[in-house]
Amino acid sequence: MYLLTFITKIFHFLPEEIAHKFALSGLKVSHSIGLLRLLLGKNNMGKDISKKSNGKTAFKNKLGLAAGLDKDGEYIDSLSALGIGFIEVGTVTPLQQKGNPKPRLFRNRTDKSLLNRLGFNNKGVEALVEKLKKRNSNIPIGVSIGKNFDTPNEEAYKDYLFCMEKVYEYSSYIAINISSPNTKELRELSNKKFLKDLLRSLKDKQIKLSESFDYVPIYIKISPDEKLEDLENICKSIMQYGIDGIIASNTTVIHNNKNGYGGLSGSPLKNKANEKLSFIKKIVGNKVSIIASGGVMSASDYQEKIDAGADFVQIYTGFIFEGPKLIHDILFRNSPQRKT
Ligand SMILES: Cc1cc2nc3c(=O)[nH]c(=O)nc-3n(C[C@H](O)[C@H](O)[C@H](O)COP(=O)(O)O)c2cc1C
């Protein structure tokens, strides 16, 4: 574990996107030659211990990797070996796209944050489906879907339905990303004008697909920048249309980062994301499942989300800064008040 932490810190001397690629490729190689297991040591990390119940893979714990880390599902087997309970891959769009011009990812070591304006760079939903078919691990997989940058909002529902149909039978849940700040006007999909029609068409598609396959829950990923009044309306619509869950939340655009526009994640996001999480919990109670995301950099940050009512918790920026040690701390460090 110490060696892995050391390697994680070394990657921080490389430019952000190169470090990301190198780190994930290194993980994949070390997993394929059996080295990862040795580096991780004991505590069940290093082997896939996903439980099976009624033929379906159950979540072995409540900790997951958030969307955006493995956009194209290329690292599922090696990431699953880290001990986490689930992985959300994507966001994918119907057609592959390059995303925004580089540089578009910035690390700030002082406040432990990332600023990104990637813009849904991905290889397209069909490429992801091929990866999902070929994976060896049976860890639960959420698939995050979005719309292509040039699809107008009036037509956006078609992109979501297209992706949903493709990934449905390979997913443990489907995340509807309407909150990335890096695709122009995407966040408007949470407005009254679009939201109800989108939710209705997603629900209809889910009912239809569940006649041929197992029932796959749908989660809507929201922005932490929603006003409380709007958030209340979103929650009510989600309940009205029988949507299964909410992911709270994506990155924030309210910041003065020196690198310009984009979504901010990590430590500075935590309080805002937690406020929204508590507010959502108050409205939806136990009627809707909640995956909490935003600013989990330590085991106590994880516990705060559970205490605020999260059913599951995801990490992203914390994993970039701390590496596999963060997963280890959350899952295996003996903490008297920890309830996983
Ligand atoms: C580089 C980067 C890329 C991301 N890409 C996506 C994405 O494709 N889809 C998505 O729903 N969220 C994406 N996110 C948001 C994360 O999934 C997560 O919700 C957010 O970063 C807050 O969690 P954190 O503070 O633990 O990082 C991305 C975040 C980062 C830092």
The ligand as an ORCA input file, in Angstrom:
! r2SCAN-3c Opt
* xyz 0 1
  C     -11.841     14.851    -14.643
  C     -13.259     14.632    -14.296
  C     -14.129     14.092    -15.240
  C     -15.472     13.864    -14.913
  N     -16.298     13.328    -15.842
  C     -17.587     13.056    -15.511
  C     -18.442     12.439    -16.439
  O     -18.070     12.088    -17.560
  N     -19.733     12.213    -16.055
  C     -20.201     12.553    -14.810
  O     -21.372     12.309    -14.502
  N     -19.389     13.129    -13.902
  C     -18.103     13.384    -14.226
  N     -17.287     13.952    -13.304
  C     -17.821     14.304    -11.969
  C     -17.516     13.194    -10.968
  O     -18.158     11.998    -11.343
  C     -17.951     13.585     -9.550
  O     -19.362     13.637     -9.497
  C     -17.402     14.940     -9.123
  O     -16.043     15.037     -9.485
  C     -17.532     15.170     -7.608
  O     -16.870     14.169     -6.874
  P     -15.362     14.337     -6.285
  O     -15.325     15.641     -5.532
  O     -15.159     13.127     -5.447
  O     -14.455     14.372     -7.467
  C     -15.945     14.194    -13.616
  C     -15.069     14.727    -12.667
  C     -13.747     14.953    -12.992
  C     -12.820     15.530    -11.946
*
